[in-house]
Amino acid sequence: MRTLWQPETRKEILARLARLTPAGTPQWGTMTAPAMLAHLADTTRMGIGDLPVAPRRLPLRYFPLKQLFAFWLPIPRNVPTMPELRSRQPGAWEDEMATVRALLEHFAQLDPAAAWPAHPAFGPLTGKQWGRLGYRHFDHHLRQFGV
């Protein structure tokens, strides 16, 4: 399984990010490329505990739906996200790109065995699970923009 804990996987994500342009057109959804970068930055901040997001009481918090949707099934296109993760206006392109890169590297420096924040939809996650879900989320949005 691919995870943000793997250096080669982070390197691949960074290479794909480098191919993204501010004028990139999404293959689905309504986000612009700058808004998608802001979204990736904010979801990474959420994952490391720097951006609080209100929990949602959804069936996705419980076995087996949690495991299926968080780690196995493809992330559906156009799935709604938490308002806190779409409300920020993106900054300058290079600033957003630098922020996403720095957050990926910061994530890699954390201890996967430490206590991690709960996900607003999926509930409690371990560091290992955050790494897997984080990779899936980055991959989903990079595919959205064809990179």
N, C-alpha and C positions, 0 to 999 in steps of 0.2 A: 504494500500500500504506500502511495506517495504521501509525504508529509512535509510540513515546513521545517521539521527538525533535521531533514536531510540536506547537507550542504549542496549536493548536486541538484536537488529539486529547487532550492532557493536560487541557485545560479540560473536554472532554466526559466524560472519566473521572472528574474531580473532581465534576462535576454529578451523574453517576450514583451515585457514592459517597455524596453528600449525600442521595439518596433511599433509601438503605439504612437499615434499622432493626435494632436488636439482636434483635428478635423475628422477623425475616424468616425465611420458610420456604423451604428449598431445593426446587427443582423436581426435583432428582436428588441423589444422594449423601447422606452422613451428617453433613457439616460444619454446624455452626451458623454464623450470621452473624458472631459474634465470632471464632470459630475461623478462618473464611475471611479476615477482616481480618488476623489474626495470620499466616496463611499467605501472604497477599499481601505483607505487610511482610517476612517472612523470605525469600521468593523474590526480592524486590527487593534485600534485603541480600546475598543470594547473588550476584545478577547484578552488583552493583557491587564484589564482592570482600570484603565485610565479614562474611560468614557462610560458612565453609568447609563444603562438602558433599562427601562421598566420591564419587569417580567410579565409574560403573557401566560395565562392559564390555558394551555392548549393540550390536546391529547398527545402531541408530539413529544411531550416531556417524559413519556412513559414507554417502557418496553412493550412490544417490539417496534412500535412506530419510531421511537427515537433512533434506534440503531439503523432501521431501514432508511429513513429520510436523511439523517445526518451523515451516514457513512457508506451506504450502498447504492441506493437508487440515484439516478441522475437528478441534479437539481432542476426542477421545472423552470421553463422559461416564463417570464412575466409573473413570477411568484411575488406577492407583496412583501415588503420589508418593513421594519419598524420605522416610524416617522423620524426618530432620532438619528437614523442612519441614512436619511435622504434629505434632511432639511438644510444642511449647511451648504452655502454657496461656495463653489470651488474658488481657490485662490489662483494665482498665476500658474500656468502649466508647469514650468520648471520647479516652482516651489512645491506643488502637489506631488510631482514625480519624486523629488528629493525626499519629501516626507514619507511617501510609501516605501521607498528604498530603505530609509533609515529605520522605519518601523519594522520592516522584515528583519533587518540585522539586529535590532533590539530584541525582537521576539526570540531570535536564535540564541541570544545570550542568557535568556531566562532558564530557570530550572524546571524541566517538565515534571519533576516529582514534587514540586511545591504545590501549595493550594492555589487553585485557579478560580476565577469568578464563574458564576452560573451564566449560561447562555439564556437570553430572554425567552426563546421558544423551546429550546431543548433541555433546559434545566442544568443541573450540575454536570460538569465535564472535567475530565482530568487534563493535565497538560498534554499528554499524548493525544487525546481526543481533539483538543483545540488545534494541534498541529495538523491532524488529518482533515478536520473540517475547514481550517484555514486554507490548506492547499486546494481543496475542492471548490471553495468560494472564489479564490483567485483564478483558478482554471476556468470556472464558469463564466466570469466576467471577461477574461481575456478572450475566450471563445466567442463571447457576445460581440466583440469587436474584431474578430477574425485574426487574432494573433495567438 
